[in-house]
Amino acid sequence: MNTRTKRVLFWAPKILCILFAAFASLFALDVFDLGMGFGKTMFALLMHLIPVFGIIIVLIIAWRWEEVWS
């Protein structure tokens, strides 16, 4: 396997994880259309972003300790 292929295989999962987290966070934006007050809207936004926080935690673990996944 050449160097370029190794580099692509190294970075592709990390970039895809970041893109997936960004895509999943777009679904949380629907809370601003509900017409609630500021506090309730922020709480609803936090609840909608819990899966994204999980994705980011997995990404941080995979990025920091690569030997865990190999």
C-alpha positions, 0 to 999 in steps of 0.5 A: 500500500502506498503512502497516499492510500495510507494517509487517505485511510487514516484521515477518512474516518475522522473527517466522515465522523466530523461531517456526520456530527455536523449533519446530525446537529442540523436536526437540532435546529428545529427547536427554534421554530417551536416558539418557546421562551429562551430557557426552554429553547436552549434546554430543547437544543441541548436535548437534541444535541445529546447524540452529537455530543456522543459522536464527538466523544467517540471521535475524541477517543478515537483521535487521542488513543488510536490503538484502542480501535486497532 
